[in-house]
Amino acid sequence: MSIETLVQQANQSSTPFNKESFDEVVMSTYGRFPLAFEKGDGCRLWDTEGKEYLDFVAGIATCTLGHAHPALIEAVTRQIQKIHHVSNLYYIPEQGELARWIVDHSCADKVFFCNSGAEANEAAIKLARKYAHTVLDIDNPIILTANASFHGRTLATVTATGQPKYQKNFNPLVPGFHYVDYNDIDAVEAAIGELDEGDYAVGAILLEPLQGEGGVRPGDVKYFQKLRSICDETGILLMFDEVQVGMGRSGKLWGYEYLGVEPDVFTSAKGLGGGIPIGAMMAKKFCDVFQPGEHASTFGGNPFACAVALAVCHTLEKENIVQNAHHRGEQLRSGLQAIAQKYPQYIAEVRGWGLINGMELQSDIELTAIDVVKAAMNEGLLLVPAGTKVVRFVPPLIVTEAEIDRALQIVEQIIAKL
Ligand SMILES: *Cc1c(COP(=O)(O)O)cnc(C)c1O
């Protein structure tokens, strides 16, 4: 059967969806909305009943190029016909090309590939520990992370995540982490001093340039610049989790570009493959301490995922998509700010970078982010909460001016009806 026929069939067939049957056999790890999608195009999605939605979730800040982008279709089709997986027993040219693109477009010298954000952060945590043992001579290195952060759901990354709600019932957690308040330099200095005892000392600091899941909170420039100089003086590694904010979402390619500092190590995942699973950990040459056999992933950096991610990277460049994220972000923020000014009884603040934005609801009212998300869903706009009081806007980076206007219209309509 030709690819054209397959695509045609996929577009025609409408599979009836049975929620009860799904829930019978799939673990209930997610609080799902009673909605299933069948088809997407750009920033639009259609559910199994045929209702159209404007997608301002993008698979949680992941579908960089939206849905069914020609560059994605082309890369997936081309690569799957050629070769898709061979393992890292062999050289993978596509992996080398993607690493070269990342190195050419960031402060990194070397890249390790895996399949998700949590795995990328796991790799960073292992690298930091080895660096602390072998270079800083710390027997029990401690990694500082921030309260309200999010770094993933594996045991080490859920421990790194400074939110007790994600850790409850999963003890014993992984040792070697300590939490400080975000954007609070005194807290970092105090922790470094207090934790330096016997075999123990701080070996690395892991932070998001902008806290995504924890409520869309941008990093403070002065704080990060001070962190950089502390790390330069002490040898402590400065590591950034760019899983959500990186790959152009912030309106710059990397979130750290807003902070005027370079990390020693940073991680990427969500937007990197435009929706195809891939993660990466980047490091500068001086802390590239892994030896053969010390870290690995069967799927990591396979030809398929790398070819697709490379197509995402090339398309970002060719179609000026990062610039689009910057301009559409300004449009979205100023629109949301106008709504906030009109309805200050409901909206406390609007903040964000590029196309990662949060609308924080007033704390003294009952209205929660999920209420707004549900109301928007009824009106055909998909949004996602970031915590209980913040509504997050993370559309595909290809979003148009008209689509931002439409989303703003819907948000205003919902707020006006409250
Ligand atoms: C989503 C996210 C992760 C975890 O990524 P997964 O691919 O779900 O493992 C880690 N860090 C940040 C900042 C994220 O937003």
PDBQT file of the ligand as one rigid body, heavy atoms in Angstrom, charges set to zero:
ROOT
HETATM    1  C1  LIG A 501       8.363  17.779  31.796  1.00  0.00    +0.000 C 
HETATM    2  C2  LIG A 501       9.567  18.131  32.535  1.00  0.00    +0.000 A 
HETATM    3  C3  LIG A 501      10.481  17.155  32.971  1.00  0.00    +0.000 A 
HETATM    4  C4  LIG A 501      10.210  15.688  32.819  1.00  0.00    +0.000 C 
HETATM    5  O1  LIG A 501      10.181  15.300  31.478  1.00  0.00    +0.000 OA
HETATM    6  P1  LIG A 501       9.615  13.853  31.082  1.00  0.00    +0.000 P 
HETATM    7  O2  LIG A 501       9.860  13.779  29.616  1.00  0.00    +0.000 OA
HETATM    8  O3  LIG A 501       8.167  13.831  31.449  1.00  0.00    +0.000 OA
HETATM    9  O4  LIG A 501      10.381  12.848  31.850  1.00  0.00    +0.000 OA
HETATM   10  C5  LIG A 501      11.640  17.574  33.590  1.00  0.00    +0.000 A 
HETATM   11  N1  LIG A 501      11.902  18.877  33.786  1.00  0.00    +0.000 NA
HETATM   12  C6  LIG A 501      11.059  19.848  33.391  1.00  0.00    +0.000 A 
HETATM   13  C7  LIG A 501      11.420  21.278  33.622  1.00  0.00    +0.000 C 
HETATM   14  C8  LIG A 501       9.859  19.513  32.762  1.00  0.00    +0.000 A 
HETATM   15  O5  LIG A 501       8.997  20.467  32.394  1.00  0.00    +0.000 OA
ENDROOT
TORSDOF 0
